[in-house]
Amino acid sequence: MSLISTDVYGSGALSEAESKAVTTAINTSKLGFDVYLEFFKVWDKQVFASTSVAQKRNMSAVASLMDSYDMDIPLDPNAPGSFSLPGYSAMYHGYISSGSASLEDAYRAAVDVETLCIDEISGLLRDPHVSTPAVRRLLNKLLSTSQENLDRFTKLLSQ
């Protein structure tokens, strides 16, 4: 059962570009979730816990959209470091490795995660083949969340 009704998202089929966009969106959200959850375990800083919760909400929203369009969820949200897109697992391990050296390095890695998410989602929004309003609304929400996260971690890094 979908967490968000199909009245919000719609139904039918997404284009190939939109399906790829949604798959990228759930992978980027999961990347942030997995990294921040691990950083919370290592550094016990509330900012990582609250940001991981926000990323979990993002994953749930993407999963709901996928469900409303009868798409399979391409990854296991409960398997840290496991992704359906090439390179994401290596990025996850790289961020964890670099962010485990110091709290400052963890904030720096978080800035890198959010910058990656912003770049990925911005690229998806520039694609003219990604035109379904529900997909665009979701991507814009994810972009807004990533910008807020980037601002938060940039501020922490500068203190």
ChimeraX attribute file (.defattr): number of C-alpha atoms within 10 A of each C-alpha:
attribute: neighborCount
match mode: 1-to-1
recipient: residues
	/A:1	7
	/A:2	13
	/A:3	12
	/A:4	16
	/A:5	14
	/A:6	16
	/A:7	9
	/A:8	10
	/A:9	19
	/A:10	15
	/A:11	16
	/A:12	8
	/A:13	13
	/A:14	19
	/A:15	12
	/A:16	11
	/A:17	15
	/A:18	21
	/A:19	17
	/A:20	14
	/A:21	24
	/A:22	26
	/A:23	21
	/A:24	20
	/A:25	25
	/A:26	27
	/A:27	24
	/A:28	26
	/A:29	25
	/A:30	29
	/A:31	28
	/A:32	29
	/A:33	27
	/A:34	22
	/A:35	26
	/A:36	30
	/A:37	20
	/A:38	19
	/A:39	26
	/A:40	18
	/A:41	11
	/A:42	17
	/A:43	16
	/A:44	13
	/A:45	13
	/A:46	11
	/A:47	18
	/A:48	25
	/A:49	18
	/A:50	15
	/A:51	24
	/A:52	24
	/A:53	16
	/A:54	19
	/A:55	26
	/A:56	19
	/A:57	15
	/A:58	24
	/A:59	23
	/A:60	19
	/A:61	19
	/A:62	25
	/A:63	23
	/A:64	21
	/A:65	25
	/A:66	23
	/A:67	20
	/A:68	22
	/A:69	17
	/A:70	13
	/A:71	16
	/A:72	10
	/A:73	16
	/A:74	14
	/A:75	15
	/A:76	12
	/A:77	20
	/A:78	9
	/A:79	10
	/A:80	17
	/A:81	19
	/A:82	18
	/A:83	22
	/A:84	15
	/A:85	15
	/A:86	8
	/A:87	9
	/A:88	17
	/A:89	17
	/A:90	13
	/A:91	15
	/A:92	20
	/A:93	14
	/A:94	14
	/A:95	23
	/A:96	22
	/A:97	13
	/A:98	13
	/A:99	23
	/A:100	17
	/A:101	11
	/A:102	12
	/A:103	17
	/A:104	16
	/A:105	17
	/A:106	26
	/A:107	24
	/A:108	19
	/A:109	23
	/A:110	27
	/A:111	23
	/A:112	16
	/A:113	24
	/A:114	24
	/A:115	16
	/A:116	15
	/A:117	25
	/A:118	20
	/A:119	13
	/A:120	16
	/A:121	22
	/A:122	15
	/A:123	11
	/A:124	23
	/A:125	19
	/A:126	10
	/A:127	12
	/A:128	9
	/A:129	13
	/A:130	21
	/A:131	16
	/A:132	14
	/A:133	11
	/A:134	16
	/A:135	24
	/A:136	18
	/A:137	14
	/A:138	18
	/A:139	22
	/A:140	16
	/A:141	14
	/A:142	27
	/A:143	21
	/A:144	13
	/A:145	19
	/A:146	26
	/A:147	17
	/A:148	14
	/A:149	22
	/A:150	21
	/A:151	14
	/A:152	16
	/A:153	23
	/A:154	16
	/A:155	12
	/A:156	15
	/A:157	16
	/A:158	9
	/A:159	6
